[in-house]
Amino acid sequence: MTRWSRRIALTLGAVAFAAAQASAQAILNPAQMRELAGQAVLQGQAGLAYDLSGALIQRDDADLNAHLIRSRAARDLGRYDDALSHARSAWKLAEDEDAKYAAALAMAQALSSSGRRTAAQLWLRRAVQLASTDARKARATEDFRYVRRQNPWATALRFSVAPSSNINNGSRNETSELFGLPFEFSLEGEARALSGVEISTGLSTRYRLRESAMRRTDLLFGLSHRTYVLSDEARDIAPDADGADFATSSVFVGVQEDYALPGGKAQLGWNARIGRTWYGGDPLLSYNRIGATYRRAAGDTGVLNLSLSREGQKGHDTREDATIWSGQIGYGMALANGNRVSLSTGFTESRSDADYLDYSQRMIAASYGLAKPVGPAQLEFGLSVSQKIHDRSSLTTDGRDERTIKATVTAVLPDMDFYGFVPTITFNAERTEANIDLYETENFGVQLGIRSTF
């Protein structure tokens, strides 16, 4: 069909709609009016659809489809309050899942058009939960991603529960040689590894100040809290200890800016933040950090990441100050079978008058994720090795040398999807060998968490 033919067809359609509107109540029954209103809104005749659906609602305020049509028409006309009102009415009238799905989409569309995109994302998660087919679920998911891209606010909530054999990073040994003396000292109380349960919560959010094809600027905010419940065995080892003694809390604010480099494959960015950390309920340190990042697409499925940062820590009470430089380079890619693999290596250089804060650390890590489930779970494997060297130690004349290996297995359970969130179970094992028995640790744990699927 040529352009002029399409124009003529649309014009004739509009004339037919107008004529139908003039005599709708005289010659059309409610079902025909409903069909005509639906066709009108699909063909861009929002005014006609608004009037026809209004007549249907005046006749029967419990007409679910009429409310859905009028919500869409009002949104197209820029009458966002009306769009929300009729979407809410549709939701109240909906009884089966298909009707609720349609009403949830209408609510999300009306909210997004009126600028309330965070609320729209919540309604789209509800639509995903109500979707009766994979196609409907895919549509709601794609709508969610679109709204998220348009939303200047992005917020992530975190919660996990993790039983652990060593919540305080205590020694796995009962005795230790100290100060180079030819006999061993008994390790007691909090110097020993204490088992228990870690409970962790957190929130991070960003607000996009501006965005263009080549540049975006975000404000950042985050807070977290981690506390513990000691086991009966731990209370026997350290009767005066309480899980809250090892609790940590932190808060930060910051800014982040990213630039798209010519060619469209690379991105350069910088970030800065200030924050504070508490330990056992008391202020531990305040810090400022500035960093740079580089990200580049490599091949069809690979991504290269580099980062460098400097952090200045101001200790509170008796804690010394520290200056910390850290950097990391990583590469990740999807394989032909859909599995994902990543490798990374990094360094940390911390300088301080306190020997326990003055060290050099090197790390290498790898992860591998399976695309196909194994039974009910999608599995991800991780392995990291690190070495931490303190040139000075108050306990020996030879400094302090620690070598740590950590392995993790994470099981994601997609069949337990609820509003786009799925449970995760992470099994971890970590062991540190050191030239000082006091710092030899061992930790086995299970972490229960929640992850968004989109």
N, C-alpha and C positions, 0 to 999 in steps of 0.2 A: 504494500500500500504506500503511495507517495505521501509526501508531507502535506500537500493540499487536500488529498483524499482524507487523511486523518483529521485535518482541521474541519472539513465539512462534516465528517461523521460525528465529531465532538460537538459541533454546533447543533446538528440535528438532534443529538442526544440531549443537549441542554434544553432545546425547545420542547422536546417530548417530556422531560422532567418538569419543566415549568407548567406545561399544560396539565400534566398529571397532578401537580400540586394544586392547581386551581379547582380541580373537580375530584380530588382524592376521596374526600369524605362521602361524596355522592355516589361514586362508581366503584371504589375499592374497599374490600374488606380489610380487617386489621392485618391479616397475614400478608396480603398484597402490599399494603402500605409499609409493612416492616421490610419486605423484600425490596421495595422501591427505595426506601431510606438507606438500606445497606448498599445498594448499587450506587446511590448518589454519593455517599461518603467515599466509596472506592474510586469513583471517577472524578473526585475533586470538587464535587458540588456540595461543599460543607454547609452553606446556608440552607439549601433545600433539605439536606439530611437533618439539620438541626430543627427545622420547622416540622417536618414529617414525624420525627421521633418525639418531638414535643407534643404533637397531637395524640400520638399513641399513649404517651405517659399521662396526658390529661384524661384520656379515656380509662386507663388502667395503670395506676401508679406502681403496680407489682410486675410490670412488663420488663423483665430482665434484659432482653435483647434491645429494647428501645433505650434503656438507660446506657447500655454499652455503646450503641450507635451515637447517642447524643453526647456522651463523654468524648468520643473520638471527634465528632463534628465540632464541639466546643473548643477542643484543643487546637484543631486546624484553624479555627476562627480567632484564636488568641484569648479565648474566654476561659482562663485556666481555673478560676474558682468554680465555674459551672462544670468544667471537666472533672475536677476532683469530687464535686458533690454527687454527680451521676455515677462516677466510678465507685464511690462509697455505697451508694444505693444498690448498685449491681452486686457488690460484695455481700451486702446484707441479705439480698434476695437469693444468692447462689446457694444451691443445696448439694449438687453433685460435684465431683472433682473437676470435670471439664468446665463447668460453669465458673467454679472458683478460679480455675486457671485463667480463663478469659478475663475475669474481673481483676485478678492480681496484675495481669499485664496492663489493663486499662489504668489501674491505680499508678503503676510504675511510669507509664507514659505521661500521665497528667502531672505527676510529681516532677519528673525530669524536665518537662517543658516549662514548668513554673520555677525551675532553678533549684529544686530540692532534691538533688541527685543522690545524696547519701540515703535518704528515705526511699528513693526509687530503687536503689540497690537492694535494700531489705525486702521490698515487695517482689523484686525479681528472684531473689533467693526463695521466696515463698512459691513463686510460679514454678521454679525448677522442682521444688518438692512435690507440687501438685501435678506435674506433667504426667500424662498417662501413656505417652509414647516417646520413643527416643528422639523423634523429629521435633516434638514440642519442647522437650528438654533442651535440645541443641539450640532452638530459637531463643528460649529464655536465657540460656547461657551466653549466647552471642550478644543479646541485648544488654546483659549485665556488663560484659566487657566493653561494649560501646559506651555505656553510661559512665563506667569507671574511668575511661580515657577522657571523658568530658568533665569529670568531677574535679574541682580544684582540691578537694579534701580526699585524703586516703588514710584510713585508720586500720591498724592491725592489732588484734588482741591475742595475747598468748597465755596459756595455762598448761601446766604439766604437774604430774605427781611422779616422783622417782624414788623408789626404795633403793638404798645404797649401803654398801658395807663400810663406807668411809666418808662421812659427810663433812668432816673437819680437816681432811687431808693430813691425818695423823700417821705416825709411823706404824708399819706393819710388824715391827720388832718390839719385843718386850724389854730389851736392853740395848745400849749403845756405847761404843767407845767415844770418849770426848777428850778434847784438849791434848790428844796424843799420849794419854796415860795408858799404862799397860794393863788396865782392868776395865770392866764394863760397869756403866751406871744403869740402874733400873729406871725404865720409863713408866710413868704413871699418869693417871688422869687424862687430861686433854692432849697430852703428848702422844697418846696411843690412838689408833684408828677407832672411831666411834661409829657404830651403825645406826641407821634410822631412815626416815623418809623425808625427802626434799619436796617442798611445795613452792612452786614458782609461778608468778603472775607478771604480766607486763602489758604495756600499751605503748604504741608508737604511732605518730600521726605526722602528716605533712600537708602543708597548704601551698599550692602552686601560685606564686605571685604573678608570674608572667610566662608565656610560652609562645614561641614562634617556630618557624621551620628550622632555624639554626640554633636556637637557644632556649633554655628553660631554667627558671629560678624557683627554688622551693624553700619554705621555712620548715624546720624540723622540730619536733618535740617528742620526748620519750620518758617513760618512767618504768621501773621494775622493782620487784621485791621478791626475795627468796628467803624462806625460813625453813626450820627443820623440826621434826619430832623424833626424839631419841628413843631407841629401843630399850627394852628392859636390860639387855646385856650391856649396852652403853652406860646406862645409869649405874650399873654395878661397878663398871670400870672407873667412871667419873661421877660420883654421887652428887657433887656440887654443881655439875654442869646442867645447863638447860638448852634446848634446841634454839631458842631465841638468841643465845649468846653468840651463835655463828651466823645469824641472819645478816643479809646485806640488802641495802636499798640504794637506788640511784635515780637521778633525774638529770636531764640535759635539754638544752635548746640549741639550735644551730641553723645554719643556712647552707644550701647546696646549689651549685650552678653547673650545668652541663652544656657543652657546645658540640654540635654536629660538624665534623670536619669535611672538607671537600671530598667528593667521591661517594659519600653516603654510607661508607662501611665502618667508619671510626668515630669515636666520641671521646672528648677530653673534658674533664671536670675538676672542680675543686670543692672543698667543703671545710667548714669551720664550726666548732661547737664549744660550749662551756658546760660544765656539769659538776655535780657533787655526789659523793658516795658516803654511805653510813655503814658501820659495822657494829653489830650488837646493839643497835639503837643509838650509837654515838657517832658524831661526825668523824670520818676517817680521812678524807682528802677532797680537795677541789681541783678541777683540772681545766685546761684549755687545750684544744687540739685543732690542728690545721692539716689538711691532707690534699693530695692530688690523685686522680684516677685516670686510667686510659683503658678504653674498651674497643676491640676491633673484631669484626667478623672475619673468620679465617676459613676459607673453603665454603662448601655448601651448608654445613651444619656446625662448624666449629666457632668458638668464641675465645679470644685471648683477653685476659684481664691483668692489669698492673695497678698497684696502689703503693703510695708512700705517704707516711704521716709523721708528724712530730707532736708529742704531747708533753705539756709541762704540768707536773703535779705539785700542789701545795699541801703538805701534810698538816693535819690538825693535831693538837696536843703534842705528844712525844714523837709522832711519826715524822720522819725526815722527808724533805722534798726530793723529787726525782725528775729527770728529763729522759723521755723515751722516744727513740726513733724506731719505726717499724716499716717493713715493706713486704710485698707479696707479689708473686707472679703466678698465674694459673691459666690452664687451658682446659676447655670442656668441649665435647662433641657428641653427636648422636651417630651411632653405628648403623650399618645397612639393615640390621635386624631390629632396629628401634631402641636397642639398649643404649644407655648413656654412660660415658666414662669421663672422668676429670682428674687432672693432676695439678698439684700446686706446691710451691716451696716458698718459704718466707724466713725473715730474720727479725730479731728484736734486739736493740741495744739500749740498755737502761743505765743511766749514770746517776749516782747518789752518794752522799757521805755515809749512808747506812749500807753495810755489806750485803744485807739480804735484798736490797733494792738495786745493787750494782752488779749487773750481769750481762752476758751475751747469750742469745738463744738462737738456734737454727731449727727449722722444721721442714718436713716433707710429708705430703699427704696424698692419698688417692681415694677415689670413690667409684663405684660401679652400680648402676641401677638397671634392673631388668624391666623390659617393656611388657612382657607377658606375665600374668599372675602365676604364682605357684600355689595351687589350691585357692584359698580365699584371699591371699595376700600378694601385694606387689612388694618385692624385696629390694632393698638398697644396702650396699656393703661399703664400709669405710675403714681405712687404716692410716694411721699417722705415726711418725717417729720423730722425736725431737731430742736435742741435747742443750742443756743449760749449764753455763760455766760462770761461777763467781770466783774472781781472782782472789778475793779476800773473804775470810770467814772467822768469826769470833770463836769458833769451836775447834779449828785445826789450823796448822801453819801451811797446809797444802791447798787452801781454798776449798771450793765446793763444786763437785761435778755430778750432774744428774742426767740420766738417759731414760727417756720415757717412751713406751710404746702403747698405743691405744687402738682397739678394734671395736667397731660398732656394726650391728645388723638392725636395720629398721624395717618393720613390716607395716605397710599401709593397707587398710581394710576398706576397699572401695564399695563393697556390698553393704556397708553400714552407713552409707551416705545419708546425711540429715541436713537439709537446707544448704547443700553444697559443702558441708564439712564432714571429714572422715576421721576416725580415730587412728592413731599411730602408736606402735609399740617399738621402743628402741632398747636393745640389749647391748650393754657396753662393758668392756673389760679393759682396765688400765693398770699398768705396772711401772714403777719407777725404781731404777737401780741407782745407788749413789755411793760416793766414797765415805759418807757419814751415815751411819745406821739410822740416825734420827730422821733423815729425809727419805728413807726407803719406804715407799707407800704401795698400796695395792687397793684397787677399788673395783667391785663388781656391782652392777646396778641394772635396773629396768626403769625406763621412763615412759609414762603414759601421756600422750599429748593429742592435740587436735590440729588438723591441717585443712586449709581451704583447697577445693579441687579446681577452682578457677579464679 
